[in-house]
Amino acid sequence: MDTRASRLGTRFGRRRMITASASAGIGLAGLAIAGCGDDDDEDSGTNDSPDTNSTPAVKTPKRGGTLIVDSGEPAPDALVFAFNANNFYLRWSIWDTLIIQGADNRPRLALAEKFEMKPDFTGVNVKLRSGLTFHDGRALTAEDVRYSIELFRADTTTSQLKNPGKLISDIKIVDPLTLDISFSARRPWMEDYFALLPIVDEKTVAQAAQMKTINGSGPFKFASYTPNQGYELVRNENYWDTGKPYLDKIQGRIYSDTQARILALQTGELMHASQITPEMVKALRSSKDVVVTDGGVGGSWYAGLVVDFPALKDTRVRQALTLAIDRKRIASEWGEGVIQPQVLPWPKESPAYIPEDEALLVYDPEKAKSLLKQAGAEGITIPMDIGQSREALAQFVQDDWKAIGINAQLNVGEYSAYLERFRTRKVNGGMFVSPFGFSDNMHPGTFFDFAQPVRIPNASHYQPDSYKNLLAKIAEIDPNSSEGKAVLREWNKLYLVDDPWMAPLAPNNTFFAMRKQVIARPDGARDAPPLSEVWIDA
């Protein structure tokens, strides 16, 4: 989740401080892991779309207007603690973070007026902007930052932010606007954590799941929500970034299927959509009134393999399942020919992406059959837990496994129930299909602390001591160094060949579609157009 190659030398080599004078007028950017995610972050599209329209030229922004967006049915239970694609507009409109990872791969300030990493990367000094308030008018202070850290790392919380939050060993409130935060060890990549941590209101955060009272400090305030219809967000007139947001309102609408979304974009009923599937990209390529923005590869779709499920305890069975997947067919048919097969989870712009490692895993059904025979696992049936909307991709995998004598029994259920099982690592059966996201402007160490399928604990129950030791090494590396590349190659080989606990299916691409009158900063489009800076050229 770089031109990061040019950045990491300064990131790991010296103390870095950013102040408001250097970052004024930035606005909050949405992060598709939002930078880092997993099943809760499932933007899909393509990175091979030469016919997509280019982003409009930068113009003088205009204030006013309502942006109608394709919200999807919100997932209230995941609104605060998870990065869920259906909650994209809500999450990045309502809450702000201390900093953001900017489009130039440099940290930029949001709620923080100063953000200074300690020289040895064992902590950070933070000073908040003066005059910050939540939407209800209550002052936002250092105590709210402390509370947010504690909430998201609590043992009772299920959140992608829990693991990195536990690396914080001490939080000292120096004064109402200043904090001195210490880490348990050298953590050069902890900026990524603070770029994803929403600063929440202790008094109302428990009410957010009811979708009635939601209180943040972001560019838009929550106004209303009607199940099966949508929601409304209105401008925060007291937003810290003076003059923003430009829009009066964001109106979320819920569409029943892909064809309804395509038609709504083509007719102008819908103005902005963040969940663009390959089918939608293909259909919208010829539209003169719709701009499709390519965010590139931002993670993977994968089949999770629960390693302590009886039929999957033998590594050879999991290796066979991984070898039997025809990824070219998936890219061509499920991906409508607008995505390219890729087995590595990294964006190609990330220093963690090692091109030659793509050859570690190839489609080899004959070898898969041989491994199953060696393991005495021919003809077995394995139940697969599938949330609604995943059936099509799961059926491709089911066909490939049937060809080697494995019956994947698809058990399709309501998505929110599946999501809860996934988040609590209690999926039904031995397999499941999910996506995860990762942004190229983040350190690889962030991936292994945030992303549910690869961190410890994970939904596959994969956590041998050797893996724990490998993750500890990755947390300390400079991914541009020869040592860093060697450690990342060790992980790639483990994941793809030696001891798979999830099988890559297709790249998880990030795409946005918008009507031409909607203007979004082009340099914010890789992870997400900053919602505070979107405006309508009426």
Sequence and secondary structure as in RCSB ss.txt:
>XXXX:A:sequence
MDTRASRLGTRFGRRRMITASASAGIGLAGLAIAGCGDDDDEDSGTNDSPDTNSTPAVKTPKRGGTLIVDSGEPA
PDALVFAFNANNFYLRWSIWDTLIIQGADNRPRLALAEKFEMKPDFTGVNVKLRSGLTFHDGRALTAEDVRYSIE
LFRADTTTSQLKNPGKLISDIKIVDPLTLDISFSARRPWMEDYFALLPIVDEKTVAQAAQMKTINGSGPFKFASY
TPNQGYELVRNENYWDTGKPYLDKIQGRIYSDTQARILALQTGELMHASQITPEMVKALRSSKDVVVTDGGVGGS
WYAGLVVDFPALKDTRVRQALTLAIDRKRIASEWGEGVIQPQVLPWPKESPAYIPEDEALLVYDPEKAKSLLKQA
GAEGITIPMDIGQSREALAQFVQDDWKAIGINAQLNVGEYSAYLERFRTRKVNGGMFVSPFGFSDNMHPGTFFDF
AQPVRIPNASHYQPDSYKNLLAKIAEIDPNSSEGKAVLREWNKLYLVDDPWMAPLAPNNTFFAMRKQVIARPDGA
RDAPPLSEVWIDA
>XXXX:A:secstr
  THHHHHHHHHHS  EEEHHHHTT      SSTTB STT      S  TTS             EEEEE  S  
GGGTTTS  GGGHHHHHHH   SEEE TTSSEEESSEEEEEE TTSSEEEEEE TT B TTS B  HHHHHHHHH
HHH TT   TTHHHHTTEEEEEEEETTEEEEEESS  TTTHHHHHH     TTTGGGGGGTS     SSEEEEEE
ETTTEEEEEE TT SSTT    SEEEEE  SSHHHHHHHHHHTS  EES   HHHHHHHTT SSEEEEEEEEEEE
EEEEE TTSGGG SHHHHHHHHHT  HHHIIIIITTTSS    S S TTSTT  GGGGGGS   HHHHHHHHHHH
T TT EEEEEEETT HHHHHHHHHHHHTTT EEEEEEE HHHHHHHHHTT  SSSEEEEEEEB TTS HHHHHHH
 TTTSSS TT    HHHHHHHHHHTT  TTSHHHHHHHHHHHHIIIIIS SEEEEEEEEEEEEEETTEE  GGGT
TT   GGG EE  
